[in-house]
Amino acid sequence: MTTPSTSLPGGAWTFGDSIVTRFGYGAMQLAGPWVMGPPADRDGALVVLREAVSLGVTHIDTSDAYGPRMTNELIREALYPYPQSLFIATKVGATRDAQGGWPTARRPEDLRKQVHENLDSLGVESLDLVNMRMGDAQGLQPGSIAEAFETLADLQREGLIRHLGVSNVTAEQVAEAREIAPIVCVQNMYNLAHRHDDDLVDQLAADNIAYVPFFPLGGFTPLQSETLSQVASRLEASPMSVALAWLLRRSPNILLIPGTSSTVHLRENIAGAGLSLSEEDVAELDSIGR
């Protein structure tokens, strides 16, 4: 595959034989309100996707549950035939109901159906990466991942999936999944204020497994927000920019997938993630999660 643009912050990461930008793009926000239905500006959504790729992004995160099907269809309309360098990650394990809820769907037949739906909506014969999503809308939930992950491992052996990952998982579930089949990434909630996965991030880095945080600026207390805002003000940057820059600096295996439906915000996110943080900045930011 083509080497990603070096102009993007963070450089590159390797998923097997695929080299991707550490700064990626999350497509979830391209769907309508509450991640249901079409976007208010379909043409604008297509422009954002094309702009991301034109700026050098080679890692896009999506799911057929977004919309549902909506973000995958937008990705296909905007970018198909896909550039050889483009790596599309998706996830399974939940569907959508008429009220916009996210009911779990992890039986073997459910997962096979979701994988085939992702293949169809993206228009590909094999999915680059499928994350097995555990837990629920409230967060992590203990329990075995074995049956669900074994189904994905079977689909990988059938050639329908290239790489496997896990999402919204406990450290124990990560370990259980790795006993079944190799994984290339873990996708969990993690940011300056929520550092519960610190040990897991370091463990995965030592094993050359990517960590992909979602909600990079979610769940801050007013005091924590004030600290972040003070650092951002000193750097003449937005809090989101500082939070993204801190994540890239936190560990070399952290990959970013911030989402936006605006080309302006997309460019701001990319520029912001490239901020240079001093040791003083980092020390002050690290205090947020303690």
C-alpha positions as CSV (number, residue, x, y, z in Angstrom):
1,M,0.0,0.0,0.0
2,T,1.0,3.6,-0.5
3,T,2.7,5.3,2.4
4,P,0.4,7.8,4.1
5,S,1.0,11.5,3.9
6,T,3.7,12.6,6.3
7,S,2.0,16.0,6.5
8,L,-0.6,14.6,9.0
9,P,0.2,14.8,12.7
10,G,1.4,11.6,14.3
11,G,2.8,9.9,11.3
12,A,1.8,6.3,10.4
13,W,0.9,3.0,12.0
14,T,0.9,-0.5,10.5
15,F,-2.0,-2.9,10.5
16,G,-0.5,-6.1,9.1
17,D,0.4,-5.2,5.5
18,S,-1.5,-1.9,5.7
19,I,0.1,1.4,6.6
20,V,-2.4,4.0,7.9
21,T,-2.3,7.5,9.2
22,R,-2.4,7.8,13.0
23,F,-4.8,10.7,12.4
24,G,-7.9,9.1,11.0
25,Y,-11.5,10.1,10.5
26,G,-14.7,8.9,12.3
27,A,-17.8,8.9,10.1
28,M,-20.4,8.5,12.8
29,Q,-21.4,12.2,12.8
30,L,-22.2,12.1,9.1
31,A,-25.6,10.4,9.8
32,G,-28.6,12.4,11.0
33,P,-29.5,13.4,14.6
34,W,-28.8,10.6,17.2
35,V,-27.0,8.8,14.4
36,M,-30.2,8.0,12.6
37,G,-31.3,8.7,9.1
38,P,-29.6,10.8,6.4
39,P,-27.6,14.0,7.1
40,A,-29.2,17.3,6.7
41,D,-26.6,18.1,4.0
42,R,-25.8,15.0,2.0
43,D,-23.6,16.8,-0.5
44,G,-21.7,18.4,2.4
45,A,-21.1,15.0,3.9
46,L,-19.7,13.7,0.7
47,V,-17.4,16.7,0.5
48,V,-16.1,16.1,4.0
49,L,-15.2,12.5,3.1
50,R,-13.4,13.5,-0.1
51,E,-11.6,16.3,1.8
52,A,-10.4,13.9,4.4
53,V,-8.8,11.7,1.8
54,S,-7.4,14.6,-0.2
55,L,-5.7,15.8,3.0
56,G,-4.0,12.5,3.4
57,V,-6.2,10.6,5.8
58,T,-6.0,6.8,5.1
59,H,-7.9,5.4,8.1
60,I,-11.7,5.8,8.2
61,D,-13.9,4.4,11.0
62,T,-17.5,3.5,10.4
63,S,-20.3,1.0,11.1
64,D,-23.4,-0.2,9.2
65,A,-25.3,0.6,12.4
66,Y,-24.7,4.3,11.8
67,G,-27.9,5.5,10.2
68,P,-28.3,2.5,9.9
69,R,-26.3,1.9,6.6
70,M,-26.1,5.7,6.0
71,T,-22.4,6.4,6.7
72,N,-21.3,3.3,4.8
73,E,-23.4,4.3,1.8
74,L,-22.0,7.9,2.0
75,I,-18.4,6.5,2.1
76,R,-19.2,4.3,-0.9
77,E,-20.8,7.2,-2.9
78,A,-17.9,9.6,-2.1
79,L,-14.9,7.4,-2.4
80,Y,-15.6,4.3,-4.5
81,P,-13.6,2.9,-6.2
82,Y,-11.5,3.2,-3.1
83,P,-7.9,4.4,-3.2
84,Q,-5.4,1.5,-2.7
85,S,-4.2,3.3,0.4
86,L,-7.6,3.7,2.1
87,F,-8.2,1.5,5.2
88,I,-11.8,1.3,6.4
89,A,-12.6,-0.1,9.9
90,T,-16.1,-1.1,10.9
91,K,-17.7,-2.7,13.9
92,V,-20.5,-5.2,14.7
93,G,-22.3,-6.3,17.8
94,A,-25.2,-3.8,17.9
95,T,-28.2,-2.9,15.7
96,R,-30.6,0.0,15.8
97,D,-34.3,0.1,16.8
98,A,-37.0,2.5,15.7
99,Q,-36.4,4.7,18.8
100,G,-32.7,5.2,18.0
101,G,-31.5,2.7,20.6
102,W,-28.6,0.3,20.2
103,P,-29.8,-3.2,21.1
104,T,-27.0,-5.8,21.2
105,A,-26.8,-8.4,18.5
106,R,-24.0,-10.8,19.1
107,R,-25.4,-14.3,18.3
108,P,-23.4,-16.0,15.5
109,E,-26.2,-15.5,13.0
110,D,-26.5,-11.8,14.0
111,L,-22.8,-11.2,13.5
112,R,-22.7,-13.0,10.1
113,K,-25.6,-10.9,9.0
114,Q,-23.9,-7.6,10.1
115,V,-20.6,-8.5,8.4
116,H,-22.5,-9.2,5.1
117,E,-24.4,-6.0,5.5
118,N,-21.2,-4.1,5.9
119,L,-19.7,-5.8,2.8
120,D,-22.7,-4.9,0.8
121,S,-23.1,-1.3,1.8
122,L,-19.4,-0.6,1.4
123,G,-19.2,-2.5,-1.9
124,V,-16.2,-4.7,-1.0
125,E,-15.4,-8.4,-1.0
126,S,-13.4,-8.3,2.2
127,L,-13.5,-5.9,5.2
128,D,-10.2,-4.3,6.2
129,L,-11.0,-4.4,9.9
130,V,-14.0,-5.5,12.0
131,N,-14.2,-4.5,15.7
132,M,-16.3,-6.7,17.9
133,R,-18.3,-4.2,20.0
134,M,-19.1,-5.3,23.6
135,G,-20.8,-3.6,26.5
136,D,-23.7,-1.3,25.9
137,A,-24.7,2.4,25.6
138,Q,-23.8,2.8,29.3
139,G,-20.3,1.5,28.9
140,L,-18.3,-1.6,29.6
141,Q,-20.0,-4.8,30.8
142,P,-18.2,-7.9,32.1
143,G,-18.8,-11.2,30.4
144,S,-17.3,-13.6,27.9
145,I,-16.4,-12.4,24.4
146,A,-15.7,-16.0,23.3
147,E,-18.7,-17.0,21.2
148,A,-19.0,-13.7,19.4
149,F,-15.3,-13.4,18.7
150,E,-15.0,-17.0,17.5
151,T,-17.7,-16.2,14.9
152,L,-15.6,-13.2,13.6
153,A,-12.5,-15.4,13.6
154,D,-14.4,-17.9,11.5
155,L,-15.4,-15.1,9.1
156,Q,-11.8,-14.1,8.9
157,R,-10.7,-17.6,8.0
158,E,-13.4,-17.5,5.2
159,G,-11.7,-14.4,3.8
160,L,-14.5,-11.9,4.6
161,I,-12.4,-10.0,7.1
162,R,-8.7,-9.1,7.0
163,H,-8.1,-7.9,10.5
164,L,-9.9,-8.2,13.9
165,G,-10.3,-5.8,16.7
166,V,-12.4,-5.2,19.8
167,S,-14.4,-2.2,21.1
168,N,-15.9,-1.1,24.4
169,V,-14.1,-3.9,26.2
170,T,-12.6,-4.7,29.6
171,A,-8.9,-5.8,29.9
172,E,-10.2,-9.3,30.6
173,Q,-12.2,-9.4,27.4
174,V,-9.1,-8.2,25.5
175,A,-7.1,-11.0,26.9
176,E,-9.8,-13.5,26.1
177,A,-10.1,-12.3,22.5
178,R,-6.4,-12.6,22.0
179,E,-6.5,-16.2,23.1
180,I,-8.9,-16.9,20.2
181,A,-7.3,-14.9,17.4
182,P,-4.8,-12.1,16.9
183,I,-6.2,-8.6,17.2
184,V,-4.8,-5.4,15.7
185,C,-6.6,-2.8,17.8
186,V,-8.7,-2.0,20.8
187,Q,-11.2,0.8,20.6
188,N,-12.4,2.2,24.0
189,M,-13.4,5.4,25.6
190,Y,-10.2,7.2,26.7
191,N,-9.2,10.8,27.1
192,L,-7.4,13.3,29.4
193,A,-10.1,12.9,32.0
194,H,-10.8,9.2,31.7
195,R,-7.5,7.3,32.1
196,H,-8.8,3.9,33.3
197,D,-7.1,2.2,30.4
198,D,-3.6,3.6,31.0
199,D,-2.1,0.2,31.8
200,L,-3.9,-1.4,28.9
201,V,-2.6,1.3,26.5
202,D,1.0,0.6,27.6
203,Q,0.5,-3.2,27.4
204,L,-0.9,-3.0,23.9
205,A,1.9,-0.6,22.8
206,A,4.5,-3.2,24.0
207,D,2.7,-5.8,21.8
208,N,2.4,-3.5,18.8
209,I,-1.4,-3.3,19.0
210,A,-3.2,-0.1,18.3
211,Y,-5.4,1.7,20.8
212,V,-8.1,3.9,19.2
213,P,-9.9,6.1,21.7
214,F,-13.4,7.4,21.2
215,F,-14.9,10.5,23.0
216,P,-11.6,12.4,23.1
217,L,-13.3,15.3,24.9
218,G,-16.1,13.7,26.7
219,G,-17.0,13.5,30.4
220,F,-14.9,16.3,31.9
221,T,-15.8,17.9,35.2
222,P,-15.9,21.8,35.3
223,L,-12.6,21.8,37.1
224,Q,-11.0,19.5,34.6
225,S,-12.4,21.6,31.7
226,E,-11.0,24.7,33.3
227,T,-7.5,23.2,33.4
228,L,-7.8,22.1,29.8
229,S,-9.1,25.6,28.8
230,Q,-6.2,27.3,30.5
231,V,-3.6,25.3,28.6
232,A,-5.6,25.8,25.3
233,S,-5.7,29.5,25.9
234,R,-2.0,29.7,26.6
235,L,-1.4,27.9,23.3
236,E,-4.0,29.9,21.4
237,A,-5.7,26.7,20.5
238,S,-9.1,25.0,21.0
239,P,-9.6,22.5,23.9
240,M,-10.2,19.8,21.3
241,S,-6.9,20.5,19.6
242,V,-5.0,20.2,22.8
243,A,-6.9,17.0,23.7
244,L,-6.0,15.4,20.4
245,A,-2.4,16.5,20.5
246,W,-2.1,15.1,24.0
247,L,-3.5,11.7,22.8
248,L,-1.0,11.5,20.0
249,R,1.8,12.3,22.4
250,R,0.5,9.9,25.1
251,S,1.6,6.7,23.3
252,P,2.8,5.9,19.7
253,N,0.1,3.2,19.4
254,I,-2.8,5.7,19.8
255,L,-4.7,6.4,16.6
256,L,-7.3,9.2,16.4
257,I,-10.7,9.0,14.7
258,P,-12.3,12.4,15.5
259,G,-15.5,13.0,13.6
260,T,-17.0,16.1,12.1
261,S,-19.5,17.0,9.4
262,S,-17.6,20.2,8.6
263,T,-14.6,20.6,6.3
264,V,-13.6,23.6,8.4
265,H,-13.6,21.6,11.6
266,L,-11.8,18.7,9.8
267,R,-8.9,21.0,8.9
268,E,-8.9,22.5,12.4
269,N,-8.7,19.1,14.0
270,I,-5.8,18.1,11.8
271,A,-3.9,21.3,12.5
272,G,-4.7,21.2,16.2
273,A,-3.5,17.6,16.6
274,G,-0.1,18.8,15.4
275,L,0.3,21.2,18.3
276,S,3.7,21.1,20.0
277,L,3.2,20.5,23.7
278,S,5.9,21.5,26.1
279,E,6.8,19.4,29.1
280,E,5.0,22.0,31.3
281,D,1.9,21.6,29.1
282,V,2.0,17.9,29.4
283,A,2.5,17.9,33.1
284,E,-0.5,20.2,33.6
285,L,-2.6,18.1,31.3
286,D,-1.6,14.9,33.0
287,S,-2.9,16.3,36.3
288,I,-6.4,16.2,34.9
289,G,-6.6,12.4,34.9
290,R,-5.3,12.0,38.4
